Amino acid sequence: MEQKVVLITGCSSGIGLSLAIHLASDPSKTYKVYATMRNLDKKQRLLESVRDLHNETMAVLQMDITDQQSIGTVQRSIAEGRVDILVCNAGVGLMGPLEAQSEDIMRGILEVNLLGTIRTIQTFLPDMKRRRQGRILVTGSMGGLQGLPFNEVYCASKFAVEGVCESLAILLQQFKIHVSLIECGPVNTDFLRNLKKTEVSDESVEVDAHTRRLYEMYLQHCEMMFQNAAQDTDDIIQVFMEVIQAQCPVFRYYTNSALLPMSSLKLTALDGSQYIRAMKLMAIKSTPLFLRALTEISETLSFRILRKTSIRHLSSCGVLVTRNTSLLFPVMLQSIPTRRFINLAAPIIARRMEYSENRTIGYSVEQIYSIVANVDKYHQFVPWCKRSKVIKQHNGNVQAQLEIGFPPLIERYVSEVTVVPNHQVRAVCTEGTLFSHLETVWWFTPASGNREDSCNVEFYVTFEFKSLLHSHLATLFFDEVVKQMVKAFELRAAKLYGRPQDTNRMKTS
């Protein structure tokens, strides 16, 4: 059987080194690996790992991805005359206050991370197109999905790589060429040690004192992140192998679920304010508690668990946890709300949260009860609700399947709904992946004075997430979700029953 030819950039250390060794060590000799690196003086680690056992499966070549001539020389050196799998892995980091970065340093980052990736793809893409087959794997980064303080230029380069790959993926479907991004978080490699970093103690750098203090705090945060939440390269390599061996690989893979909530958070509020606020709290004002939460998620949703779920492809983690709280039976029908938060401001260790409110509104008991109890119709008007289906029904009580979110963020769960007609609706979440506990209760009673066109609505929800980080994020954007849910249910009531009755003279408690 003909070997698959794999070319990997950045093989002197880290992910590239480990992937080259793994592929070349395959007992069936399925792959012929061309492991490339800019500086062949660093090839010793690779050679010591393979020794003389893999002469038929590996060749080590010098290649500088910032030099088109160097890339072309490697292309001509490939004995098979083709590359079946191209792995663009080479990259460098840059950390420090933006005003401290010289133009030469910034250009250097873009030359490697962005233009080097583009040059490499440009060189090998025409032959893949001609043969109508091939795979391009690019080592991505969470820094290409979300902004990180003091990483402005690095993130700019990785954001750009995301755009290049996404654009190519659309076009290359026509040529049966698969493009995949492997999005990594912190990894136990030499990356942090090798990245270009502004030194806090360097007085020649013209940066104000407050920025210096924030930068020093961020450096401590990074060190703690790598100590507590970094993955081993073995975990990363398993993701690469999944992409390489997949019959039809998808576009984006995530190696670490711990940081997905932050990326997901960007998509919940289009103005971006919630993500900026959350990063301010978590990155610059980092605490051991946040790091413990990240570690907890990494342990709970380990790589091996992720391999058996769709989280890599759907990224159904993170921000939806707070949405689900409201989306099952969202807070609704507000005019001038009176509400109290019981535990949302409490320390994150108290993960059980509660919320309640009691108000008078301008619709009858029967009208409001019918909206809340009719779960089957949620997909028609509840934001982000893609599916709401009653799967069992007995004596008015129902079991419903709900699908919440928008691609690629989807969460599915089952809700057990019990009712006392025109008086109470109670729902308990079961078979969910995000909650260890979720219960909502609605009570409906006639308004004072027995006005049939108005009623008192009392709402109560208690919930607990399986992850500390989700609990922490809930405190940041629960209010915004509530507001959107309120508007949706108000519009639903107005659409079905017309404008609400005037309740200004009614007492709200």
N, C-alpha and C positions, 0 to 999 in steps of 0.2 A: 504493500500500500504506500502511495506517495506521501512523503512527509509534508506537513503544513509548515510553511516558512513564516517565521515570526521575527519581526524587527522591533527591538525595544530601545528607546532612548533613556538616558539617565540611569545607567546600570552600575555606577560606581558604588552606590550605597542604597539603603532604604528599599522602597517598593520595587524599583527596577531591578536591583540586585536579587531580591528574593524571588521575584517572578521569573527571572531568567534561570535561576537555579532550579526552581520547581518544574518548569517546562522541560528543561534539558535533562532532568532526572526521571522523566516519565519512563517507566519500565518498557512500555511498548514502543518507545522511540517515535512517538507520533509527531513530534515537533522538531524542526531545525531552527535553533534560536541564533539570531545575530544580535548579540548584546553590545550596545554602543555606549561610549562615554567620551566626554571632551578630553579628559586627561588620562592617558593610558598608564600613568604612574600609579593610578588608584585601582588598577585591575587586579592587584594581588589578592584582595578579599574574595573576588569572584573566582579566580583561578584556584585558590586554596579550597574553595567549597566544592568545585567540580573535579579538581585534580585531572587525572588522565582517563576518567571513567566516561567522559561524554564527548569524545572527539567527533563522533558522528552526529551529535545533536547540538553542538554549540561552537560558535566562533565569536571572538572578541575583537571589535573594530573601533578605531578612533573616529569619532564624529562630533563636530561642533555645530549645533543646530543654528548658531548665529552666522554661519558661513555656508552659503549656498554651494560653493565649490566642494567643501568637505562632505556635504550631504550627497552630492552627485558622485563623488569618489566611492562612497559606500554603496550607492545604488549599483554601480558598475562592478563592485566586488562580490556581489551576491551570485554564487555559483548557479543557483536555480533560475536566475533571471526574472524572478518575481518575488513579491511579498504578499502572502495571503492575509496575514494579521499584522497590522501596524499599531504599535502601542506608543503613544506620545506621552511620555512620563516625565521627561526632564523639566525641571522648574526651580526657581529660586524665590526666596521670600525677602521682604523688606519691611522693617518695622521702625516707627519713630514718628515724631511730629512732622507734619507735611512741610512746614516752613523750614525744616532743617535738612530737607533732601535736595541735593544738587541735581541739576538737569541731567548730567552724565549718569548718575546713579539711577535716576528714574528711567532714562532711556534704556539702560542695561537690563532693568527688570522687564520692560516691554519687549526688548529684543529676544529674551529667552522665553518668557512665558507665553507671549502672544505671537510675535513674528516667527520665533523659532518653531512653534507648533504649526503655524501656517506653512512655513517653508517645507517642513517635513511632509506634511500632507500633500502639498502641491507637487512634490517630487514623485511620490509613489501613487498618487491618485489616477493619473492618465492610464497607467497599465491596468489598474483595477477596473476602470471604466471599460477599457477595451475587452477585458475578459468577462465583464458583467458579473463580477463577484469580488468579495473582499470584506474585511472588517477593520474598522478604525476605532480603537479604544483610546480615550483621553483621560488622564488622571485629573479629575476636577477637584474642587475644594468647596467647603461650605463658605469660604471667602469669595466664591464666585456666585453665590446665591444670596448672600446677605452682607451688608456693610459691617466692617469691624473697625473700631477706633484705632488710630495709629497704624492702620494697614491700608491707607487710601490707595496708594499706587499698586500694591499687590492685588487688592480687591479689583481695582480697575482692570488690571491685566486678566484676572480670572473671569470677571464679568464678561469681558470681550471674548474670551475663549468660549464661554457658554453661547454667546451669540453666533460665533463662527460655526460651532458644532451643530447648533439647532438649525441654522440656515442650511448647512450641508445635508443634514439628515433628511430634510424635506426633499431636496433635489435628488440625493443619491438613492432614494427608494426606486427611482426609475432605472437604476443600474444594478439593482439587487446588492447594493453595498450598504452594510449596517454601520451606523455611527452610534457609539455609546459613551456616555460620560460616567465615570465612577467617582461619585462625590465622597470625599474623605473628610473626616474631622481630624482631631489630634491623633497622630500615629507615633508609636515609639520608633522613630528613626533619627537621623542626624539633622533633620530639617530645621528644628528650632535652634540647634547649635550652629548650623551653617548659614542661617539667614543673615542678611545685612541688617545691622541693628544700631540705631543711634544710642550712644552711651549717655546715661543720665548725668554722669560726672563730668562730661566734656563741656567745660565752660566756654569753649570757642563757639559752641552752637548757640545762636541767638534765639532763645526760646524763653518766654516769660515764666516766672516762677510757678504760677498756678498750673500751667500746662506741664511743667516738669514733674510736679507732684502727681498729677493725674497719670502721666506716663509711667512713673515709678509704680503706682498702684496697679496699672494695667500689666506691667511686666511681672509683678507678683501673681496677678491673676493667671497669666499664661503659664507660669511655672506650676501653679497648683492644678491648672487644667490638665497639663501633660502628665502630672503625677497621678491624678485621680481618674481621669476620663479617657486617656489615650488608649488606642487599640494596638495590639501587636500586629506586626506585618503579616503573620500567618492568617489572621482574619481577613485582611485586605486581599491577600492573594486568593483566598477562596471565592471572593466576589469576582475577581478578574477571571478565575477559572469558570465560574458560572456563566459569565458573558461569552467567553471563548467557546464553551461547549454548548451553549443554547442554540436550538434550531433556528429560532427567530428572536434574537436579543432585542430588548427594549432600549429606549433612548437613554434613560437616566436610572442609575443604581445608587443606593445610599448604603454606605458601609456601617454607619453608626446612627442609631435611632436617637441617641441622647440629645443631639442638637437640632433634630427636626422640628420640635415645637417652635423654636425661634424663627426658622425659615417659614414655617406655616403661618406664623403670626403676621408676616408681611402681607399675606393675602386676605386677611380678615377685614382690615380697614384700608381702603384704597388710598387714603391720604397719608398713610405711612406713620402716623403719629404714635400708634401703639407700639410698633416695633422699636422706634427710636427711644421711647420712654422705657421699654423693657430692657434694651441694651444698656441704657444709662445705669439702670439699677443693677444689672447682672454683670456687666463687663467692667465697669469702672468702680462700682461699689460692691465688688464681689465679696461674698462671705463663704465660710466653710459650709454653711447650710446649702447654698446653691450648688456647690461642688458635690456635696453629698447627694443632692437630688439627681445630678447628672450621673453619678456613679450608680445610683439606684436604678435609673432607667436602663443604663448599659447592662446591668446585671439582669434586670427583669426581662428586657427585650434583647437578649444576647444575639450574637450573629447567627447562631444555629437556629434560634427561634425565627429570626427574620427570614432565613432561607425558606421557611415553610409557609410564609405569609406573603401578602402582597404589599407590605409596607414599603419595600424598596421602590416599587413601581408606582404606588399610589400615594405614598407619603401620608397615609391617613393617621396622623399622629399630631398631637400638639394643640393647635388652636381650636380644633373642633371640640375639644373636651369641654370648653366653656360654652360653646354654642349648643352642644347637646343638652346641657343643663337647662337652657332656656327653650330649646326647640321642642322638647318633648311636650311640655305644656308651658309655653312662654308666658311671661308676665305681660298682661295686656290691659287694654281699656283704661289708659291713664288720661287724666285731664291735668290736674295739678296733684301729682302723686304725693302720698305720704307713706314713706316706707322706712324700714329700719334694717340695718345689716347687723346680724347677731355675731357672726364669727369671721366675716370676710376681712376684717382688719386685724384679726388675731395672729399670733405667730404662726409661721408655716407648719410647725410641728403639729398644731391642731388642724388636721386635714379635713375633719368633718365640718362642713359649712352649712349654714342655714340662712334662709331669707323668708320674710313674710311681709304681707301688707293687707290692708283692709280699706275698702273704699265704696262709695256710692256712685253708680253710673246710670246713664240715661237709656237703658234698655231693660226689658223685662227679664225675669228669672229664666223663663223658657227660652228666650232668644239667646242669652249668653250661655246657658247650659248646652244648647244644641251646637254652638260653635266649638266649645271646649271638648265635648264628648265625641264629636264626629271626627275621630282621628283619621278616618279613611280619606278625608278631604284635605288634609294638611298640605299635601304636595301641590294643591292648587293655589295656595296663597302664602304659606310660610316660607320666608326666605331660606334658601339653601336646602329646602326639603325636596329631594328628588323622587322619593318614593314613600308612600304611606299606605300600607295594605293590611287590612284585617284578615288574619289567617284562621282565627277561631272566634266563635261567638256563642255565648250561652247565657240565657236569662239577662240579657243586656250587658253582660260583662264581655270584654273582648281581649284578644291577644293580637298585637299589631307589630308588623315589621316596619321599621323606619330606616331610610337611607338619607343621610344628611351630608351636605358638602357640595363641592364643585371640583371637577377634575383639575389636578390629580389628587384632591383631598376628599376622600369619601370615608364615611364611618357608618356602619350598619349595626343595628341592635334590635332587641325585642322588648316591647313594653306590655306588661300585664295591667290592663285597665279594668277597674271595678267601679260601678256607679250606683248611686241612689238617685233615681230620676228627679231632675229639677231641684236637687239639693246638694249632691256631692259627686266629684269625679276624683278618683285616686289612681295614680299610675306608679308602677314600680319597674325599673329597668332590669332586665335579665339578659343573659347571654351577650353582655357588652364587653369590650376589651379595654375601655378607658376608666370605667367606674367600678369601684368595689361596692358602692352603695349609691342609689339615686331613687328618691321618692318625691312625688309631687301630689299635693292635695288642693282641690278647689271646693269651696263652700259657697252656696248661693242662697240668699234669703231675701224676702220682700223688703223694700225700702220702708223707712218710717212713714207713717201715715197711710200705709197699705196702698201706695201708688203702684198700679199695675205696669206702668211704663218705665219703672226704675227698679233697681235692686241693689243689695249690698253684695259685694264680691270679696271673699277672703281667700288669699292665696298663700300657700306655704310650700317650700321646697327644702329638702335636706339632701346633701350629696357628699360623697367622698371619692377622691380619685385614687387610683392605684399608684400614682407617682407623685412625689413631693414637688417636682418641677411643675407639673400640671396644676397643682394646687396653688403654687406661687403665681403662675401666669393668670389664673382665674381672678386673682385680686386686681390685675392690671386692666382687664378689658371686659369684665362682666357687665359694667354699666353700659358700655356701648352696645353690646349684644341685646341687653334689655330694651334699650331705646328703639332699636330696629324691630324687635319683636312686637313692641307696643304698637308701633305704627302699622305693622302688617295686620294685627288683629282689629285695630280700630277701623281700618279700611274695609276689612272683611265684614264687620258688623254694619258699617254704613252702606256697603254694597247690597247686603241682604235685606236690611231693615230700614234704610234711610237714615237721615240725620238723627243723632241722639237727642233725647229730651233734655231740656234745660235743668241742670242739677246744681246750679250755682247757689241756690238757697238750701241745698241739702247739706247735711253735716257729714264731713269726712273725718274718719278717725285713724 
